[in-house]
Amino acid sequence: MTDADQTGPPQPTRLWTIGRTAWALLGIAAVVLALGYVASAIAIVLIPTVLALFPATLLAPIADRLCRRGVSPGLSALLTLLLGLVVFFGVLAGAIALVIAQLPELLESAAEGVGQIEGFLEDDPLGIGVEGFADVADLVQEQLGEAGDLAPQAATAAVFAVEFVVGLLLMFVVLFFYLKDGRRLRDAIVTTFPRARRPVVGEALDRSWDTLSGYLRGQLLVAAVDAFFIGVGLVILGVPLALPLAILVLFGGLFPIVGAVVTGALAVLVALADGGLTTGLIVAGIVLAVQQLESNVLEPYILGRSIRLHPLVVLTSIAAAASVFGILGAFLAVPAAAITARVVDLLRDRDEATADAGAG
């Protein structure tokens, strides 16, 4: 046996390995940029398609139950969709009615706060020549006048309004087909891949769906507990708009960490405007206590494996996505990160199983 046979094929040098890895990373970055460009070009279709997945995870079990009782898939999807719309817009209309009913009381409290700020500004503590809200209004008007003609802004707002309505209608249509043909759509996606890859693709889709469903249901339950305790505290303290603020806390819970801070701060501001410093501090204490309960008890117990992410990953994901995609990115960041982590776990487990089988 020669020395060449003993040593085997030449091993790549470390420099070659680093270079190959660098080129691979550049290729991945190029693919990501290309996908981002395509996504931005078809955003009016892509965004409703993605957003429809969230209500679908909540409504799909209802549609499936109706189908098992003998109702046709199309009628089951339609009835479930109508039920979801009635519940959502019913809650929204009730919250708006409560805001309108309690608005005079809040405006009166806010007027008192405005009077205090007016007195503070009259002393011109900042030395900028502003001695009241009249001067502030003049300054704002001057800045707006320098910003240019408002016609382009109005045109942009009109285009956004049209795109929003179109996207909302498209989301309802997509949601209907998710409820009606969800399993068929899943199988159609799987069959587009080579036969050898279909099992892992199917399992990845199933894990993604389970993760999204578990995340949304768990996060809604956590947010509901937060809203309940904060709402009860606001009612006991006699803070106006207690129920609408609790509903905002509920929806804010869909934005982990960030949403709780923003909606909690809003509750504190309303309490300050209505009841003064003492009431505001008490509300701030209630919000902080509820958030500690959420982060230390509710999330680990309720969410479990659905969102097994470090808080730093959650914060950086929300911040990065929000800086690129705005509010929509902040909403999608955490479930996207959780789904990515579950799919990576799946691929790693399969690689380890393959390696163990080869070694055996």
C-alpha positions, 0 to 999 in steps of 0.5 A: 500500500502506497503512502497516497493510499494511506493518506487518502484524498487531500483535505481542503485547507482552512483558507479554502474552507473559509473562502467557500463559506464566504461565497456561500454566505454571499449567495444566501445574501443575494437570494435573500435580497432577491426575495425581498425585492420580489416580495416588495413588488407583490406586497399587495398580494403577499401581505394579505396572503400571510396575514390571513394565516393568523385568523385561519389558525383560530377559525380552522378548528371551527370549520373542521368541526362543521365539516365533520357534522356533515356541512359542506366545506364551502358552507363551513368556511363561509359560516366560520368566516362570517362568525369571525367577522361578527365577533371582531367587528362586534368587539371593535364597535363596542370599544368605539362606543365606550370611547365615545361615551367616556370621551367628554370626561377624558377631554375635561381631564385633558383640558386641565392638563393642557392648562397646566402645560400652558402655564409651564410654557408661559414662563418659556423655560427652554428659552425658545420664544414659545410662551403658549400653545398659540405660539406652538401652533404657529411654529407647527404651521410654519414648519408644515408650510415649509414642507411643501405642497400637501397635494402629493401627500394627499395623493399618497394617502389616497393610494394607500387607502385604496391599497388597504381596502383592496388588501383587506378584501383579498385577505378575506377571500384568501382566508375563505380558501384557507378554511375551505381547502387548507389541507389541499393547499398544503398537499399541493405545495408539497407535491411541487418539491422532488419526491425525496424532499416531500416528507421533510417539506410536509413535516416542516409545513406541519410544524410551521402551522402548529407553531403559528397556531400555538403561538397565536392562541397562547399569545392571545391567552396571555394578552387576555390575562394581562388585559383582565388584570390591568382592566380591573385595576383601572376600573377600581381606580375609576380611570375613564376608558378602562374597557377600551384600554383593556382591549388595547392591551389585548391587541397590544399583546400580539406584539410581545414585550413592545406591545405591552410596554406601549399599551401600558404606557398609554394606560398610565398617561390616561390615569395621569390625565384623569387622576393625577400623579398618584393614580398614574403611579399606581397604574404604572405599578399595576402594569409592571406587576402584570408584565412580571407575571406575564414574563415569569409565569404565563409565557413559560407555562402557556406558550411553552415550546411554541415560542422558545426564544430568548427575550433578546432574540424577541427584542432584536427580531421586533426591532429589526423587522419594524425598522424594515417593514414597520408595524407589519414587521413588528407583528410578524417578527416573533412568529416568523422567528419561532417558525424558523427555529422549529424548522431549523430544529427539524433539519438538525434532528434529521441530519443527526438521525441520518448521521447516526444511521450511517454510523450504525 
